[in-house]
Amino acid sequence: MAARRPTSASPYEGIESGLQIIEVAALSTAALVQVAVLMSTAGQAQRRRPAAVDTTALALATQGRQQHQPQQARALAPQVAVADLAAVLPAPSALAPLQGFALVVAVMCSAILRRLQGARALLRGLPTVDAAARLLRLEGELQQQAAAAALASRQLDKLQARVRLSTADLKSPIRQLQDAGAAQADVAVRLAEQQSALARQVSGLEEVVAALQGVGARQFQVCIDALGVLKQQHATTAERHIQQLVKVQQQVAVLSDGMARVQAQLPQQQQPYPSRAPAGIGTAVRLNGNGKGGVESSAAVHTPDPWLKP
C-alpha cells in the first residue's frame, strides 16, 4: 500500500492534541492543588482545636487499634489520615500561586486551541463553529431585540395615552397651583414691605427710646445735683440757725444774769412805805420756759408789803 501523504491539517492536529493534553494536565493540577489546599485548611483547623480534643481523638484511635471501640476508631481514622496528610502538605498560601499558574496555563491552551480550530476550518473552507454559534446568537439577539422593541412600542403607546389623560386631568390643578403661587407671591411681597416698614418703625422707636433714656438720665443727674445743692443749703442754713440760737441763748443767759443782779439789788433799795410805782416802772425781764424773754412788773417778782393798804 502506498504511504499516505500528510495533509496540511496534520501539524495542527498534533499541536491541538498536545495542547489538549497540556490543558487537561493543567486542569488536573489545579484540581489537585485545590484538594491539597482544602486538606491543608482542614488540618490547620484541626490543629487549632484544643489539646483535649486531640488527645481524646488519639486515645480513641489507639483504643480502636486495640479493638476496644472499633466503630469509633473507623469513624476517626479518616480524620487522623487527613491530619497526618495536612501536616505534610505546605500552607494554603504557598499552594495558591501554583493553582493560579495551572489555571492560567489551562486558559491559554484553550484559547490557542480555539484559534487553531478556527484557522483549520478556514483552510478547509468551512465555517467555524464559533462563527455559526455567533450567527445563531446574533439571530437570537435580533429576535429578542425585535420582541423588546415591539413591547417597548406598545408600552410607549400606553404611556402616551396615560400622559394625555394625566395632562388633561392635571391642567386645572396646575392652574390653581399657579394662581395660588402668584397670590402667595403677592402676599409675600406685601409682607416683606410691611416687615421693612415695621423695621424702620422699630429703628425709629429705638432711637426715640434712646433719646428719652438720655433725657431721663440727664434729668436724673440734674435732680441729683439739685438735691445735693439743697442738702448743702439745708446744712448751711441749719448750721447758721444753730449758731444764731447759740448766740440768742448766750444773750438770754447774759440777760438772766443781769436780771438776777437787778432783782438782788431791788430789795435793798425798797423804802418802808413805798408808794405805788407808776406803770412801766419796776418791770423786769423774765425768761420763759422756751428761753424767750418776757416783761413782768416788780410786784410779781417781790412779795407784797403787809403794811400797805389796798
C-alpha positions in Angstrom: 0.0 0.0 0.0 1.2 3.4 -0.8 2.1 5.7 2.0 -0.5 8.3 2.9 0.5 11.8 2.3 0.3 14.1 5.2 -2.3 16.7 4.8 -1.9 20.4 5.7 -4.0 19.9 8.8 -1.7 17.2 10.3 0.6 19.7 12.0 -2.4 21.5 13.5 -3.8 18.1 14.7 -0.5 17.3 16.5 -0.4 20.8 18.1 -4.0 20.5 19.1 -3.5 17.1 20.7 -0.5 18.4 22.6 -2.4 21.5 23.8 -5.3 19.4 24.8 -3.0 17.2 26.9 -1.4 20.2 28.4 -4.8 21.7 29.2 -6.1 18.5 30.8 -2.9 18.3 32.8 -3.1 21.9 33.9 -6.8 21.5 35.0 -5.9 18.2 36.8 -3.0 20.0 38.6 -5.3 22.9 39.6 -7.9 20.4 40.9 -5.2 18.5 42.9 -3.9 21.8 44.3 -7.4 22.8 45.3 -7.8 19.5 47.1 -4.5 20.0 48.8 -5.5 23.5 49.8 -8.7 22.2 51.3 -6.9 19.4 53.2 -4.3 21.8 54.5 -7.0 24.2 55.6 -8.8 21.3 57.4 -5.6 20.2 59.0 -4.9 23.7 60.3 -8.5 23.9 61.6 -7.9 20.6 63.4 -4.6 21.8 64.8 -6.3 25.0 66.2 -8.7 22.9 68.3 -8.0 22.5 72.0 -5.4 19.9 73.0 -8.0 17.9 74.9 -9.9 17.1 71.7 -6.7 15.9 70.0 -5.8 13.7 73.0 -9.3 12.3 73.0 -9.1 11.5 69.3 -5.7 9.9 69.7 -6.9 7.9 72.6 -10.0 6.7 70.7 -7.8 5.9 67.7 -5.5 3.8 69.9 -8.4 2.1 71.5 -9.8 1.4 68.0 -6.5 -0.2 67.1 -6.7 -2.3 70.2 -10.3 -3.3 69.1 -11.9 -2.0 72.2 -14.0 0.5 70.3 -13.8 -0.5 66.6 -16.7 1.7 65.4 -15.3 5.0 66.8 -11.8 4.0 65.5 -13.2 3.6 62.0 -15.0 7.0 62.2 -11.9 8.8 63.4 -9.5 7.0 61.0 -10.2 9.4 58.1 -9.8 12.4 60.4 -6.4 11.1 61.6 -5.3 10.4 58.0 -6.4 14.0 56.9 -4.5 15.4 59.9 -1.3 13.4 59.0 -1.6 14.5 55.3 -2.2 18.1 56.3 0.9 18.1 58.4 2.9 17.0 55.4 1.3 19.5 53.0 2.5 23.1 52.8 0.4 26.1 53.8 -2.5 27.2 51.6 -0.8 30.5 50.9 2.1 28.5 49.3 -0.2 26.4 47.1 -2.2 29.4 45.8 0.4 30.5 43.2 0.8 27.0 41.8 -3.0 26.7 41.4 -3.2 30.1 39.7 -0.3 29.2 37.3 -2.1 25.9 36.4 -5.3 27.8 35.7 -3.5 30.4 33.6 -1.9 27.6 31.5 -5.2 25.9 31.0 -6.9 29.1 29.8 -4.0 29.9 27.4 -4.1 26.3 26.0 -7.9 26.6 25.5 -7.5 30.0 23.7 -4.8 28.6 21.4 -6.9 25.5 20.7 -9.9 27.7 19.6 -7.6 29.8 17.4 -6.1 26.7 15.7 -9.6 25.1 15.2 -10.8 28.3 13.6 -7.7 28.5 11.3 -8.1 24.9 10.3 -11.8 25.4 9.4 -10.8 28.5 7.3 -8.2 26.4 5.5 -10.8 23.8 4.7 -13.3 26.5 3.5 -15.8 25.6 6.2 -17.5 28.0 8.6 -16.1 27.7 12.0 -18.1 26.5 14.9 -17.6 29.9 16.6 -19.0 31.7 13.5 -22.1 29.5 13.4 -22.6 29.9 17.1 -22.2 33.7 16.7 -24.7 33.8 13.9 -27.2 31.8 15.9 -26.5 34.0 18.9 -27.0 37.1 16.7 -30.2 35.8 15.3 -31.5 35.1 18.8 -30.4 38.5 20.0 -32.1 40.1 17.0 -35.3 38.3 17.7 -35.1 39.3 21.4 -34.4 42.9 20.4 -37.3 42.9 18.0 -39.6 41.5 20.7 -38.3 44.0 23.1 -38.8 46.8 20.6 -42.4 45.7 20.0 -43.0 45.5 23.7 -41.4 48.9 24.2 -43.5 50.4 21.4 -46.7 49.1 23.0 -45.6 50.4 26.4 -44.8 53.7 24.8 -48.3 53.9 23.2 -49.8 53.1 26.6 -47.6 55.7 28.3 -48.6 58.3 25.7 -52.2 57.7 26.3 -51.7 57.9 30.1 -49.7 61.1 29.6 -52.5 62.7 27.6 -55.1 61.6 30.2 -53.0 62.7 33.1 -52.2 66.0 31.4 -55.9 66.7 30.9 -56.6 65.8 34.5 -53.7 67.9 35.8 -54.3 71.1 33.9 -56.8 72.5 36.3 -54.8 71.7 39.5 -51.7 73.1 37.9 -53.5 76.3 37.0 -54.9 76.5 40.5 -51.4 76.0 41.9 -50.1 78.7 39.7 -52.8 81.1 40.7 -52.2 80.2 44.4 -48.5 80.7 43.9 -49.0 84.1 42.3 -51.3 85.1 45.2 -48.7 83.8 47.7 -46.0 85.8 45.9 -48.1 89.0 46.2 -48.7 88.2 49.9 -45.0 87.6 50.4 -44.2 90.9 48.7 -46.7 92.8 50.9 -45.4 91.0 54.0 -41.8 92.0 53.0 -42.9 95.6 52.6 -44.7 95.5 56.0 -41.7 93.9 57.5 -39.4 96.6 56.2 -41.8 99.4 57.4 -42.0 97.8 60.8 -38.3 97.5 60.9 -38.0 101.2 60.1 -40.6 102.0 62.8 -38.8 99.8 65.3 -35.5 101.6 64.5 -37.2 105.0 65.0 -38.7 103.8 68.3 -35.4 102.6 69.4 -33.9 106.0 68.6 -36.7 107.7 70.5 -36.3 105.4 73.4 -32.6 106.0 73.4 -33.2 109.8 73.3 -35.7 109.5 76.1 -33.3 107.5 78.1 -30.7 110.1 77.6 -33.1 112.9 78.6 -34.2 110.9 81.6 -30.5 110.3 82.6 -29.8 114.0 82.3 -32.9 114.9 84.3 -32.0 112.4 86.9 -28.5 113.8 87.0 -29.9 117.3 87.3 -32.2 116.1 90.2 -29.3 114.5 91.9 -27.3 117.8 91.6 -30.3 119.8 92.8 -30.7 117.5 95.8 -27.0 117.9 96.6 -27.3 121.6 96.4 -30.4 121.6 98.6 -28.7 119.3 101.1 -25.7 121.7 101.2 -28.1 124.7 101.6 -30.1 123.0 104.3 -26.9 122.1 106.1 -25.6 125.7 105.9 -29.0 127.0 107.0 -29.2 124.6 109.9 -25.7 125.5 110.9 -26.4 129.2 110.7 -29.7 128.7 112.7 -27.7 126.7 115.3 -25.2 129.5 115.5 -27.9 132.1 115.9 -29.7 130.0 118.5 -26.4 129.7 120.4 -25.9 133.4 120.3 -29.5 134.0 121.5 -29.0 131.5 124.3 -25.8 133.4 125.3 -27.7 136.7 125.2 -30.5 135.2 127.3 -28.0 133.9 129.7 -26.4 137.3 130.0 -29.8 139.0 130.4 -30.8 136.4 133.0 -27.6 137.1 134.9 -28.3 140.9 134.7 -31.9 140.4 135.9 -30.7 138.3 138.8 -28.4 141.1 139.8 -31.1 143.6 139.4 -33.5 141.5 141.5 -30.8 141.1 144.1 -30.4 144.9 144.3 -34.1 145.8 144.3 -34.9 144.7 148.0 -32.1 146.8 149.3 -33.4 149.9 147.6 -37.1 149.5 148.7 -38.4 152.1 151.3 -40.5 151.1 154.4 -43.6 152.6 152.9 -43.2 152.8 149.3 -45.7 154.3 147.1 -47.2 152.6 144.1 -44.8 152.8 141.3 -46.3 154.1 138.1 -47.0 151.6 135.3 -43.9 150.7 133.5 -41.6 151.3 136.5 -40.1 148.3 138.2 -40.7 145.9 135.4 -38.3 143.1 134.9 -37.5 140.8 132.2 -38.2 137.1 132.9 -37.2 134.2 130.9 -40.0 131.9 129.8 -39.7 128.2 129.6 -38.8 128.3 126.0 -35.8 130.6 126.6 -37.6 133.8 125.4 -37.6 136.9 127.4 -40.8 138.3 128.9 -41.7 141.5 130.8 -43.4 141.5 134.1 -43.8 144.0 136.9 -41.7 144.1 140.1 -44.8 143.3 142.1 -45.0 140.0 140.5 -41.3 139.5 141.4 -41.3 140.8 145.0 -43.5 139.8 147.9 -46.3 142.3 148.7 -45.9 144.7 151.6 -48.2 143.7 154.5 -48.5 147.3 155.9 -49.6 148.6 152.6 -53.3 149.3 152.4 -55.1 148.1 149.4 
